């Protein structure tokens, strides 16, 4: 269950959906370094100074430091989630996000972690569609960095 206890393992997405209403996590801490921020900036072409210029940020940014891109924080779900839980499924597709909000900036060298909970699961022709509520916390911060609902499609019959 994170923090050294390892992820919670589910034999199927149906087993995951059975946890609806429970909190899964917290997961392991992850440090958002300047290198992580810079590589995200390079991958996306978003080189706004508040993210990639530590000297200017020290002079001009609230907090005096660079901050992670909001979309980097969201993208780190792929890094954070496996320390919370894993599902044995042949195919897991990211369908999207609902109600995505960035509530607090993530200063460089902050540690973040994930808390998640299944909201519901719906059987569809394409597979089991699972909606989860996610919160990315910043160590020591009063408000989370991000909250959202994420939607994944789980399939076990992929050839």
Buried (B, 14 or more C-beta within 10 A) or exposed (E): BBEEEEBBEBEBBBEBBEBBEEBBBBBBBBEBEBEBBBEBBEEEEEEEEBBBBBEEBEEEBEEEBBBBBBBBBBBBBEBBBEBBBBBEBEEBBEBEBEEBEBBBBBBBEBBBBBBBBBBEBEEEEEBBBBBBBBBBBBEEBEEBBBBBBBBBBBBBEEE
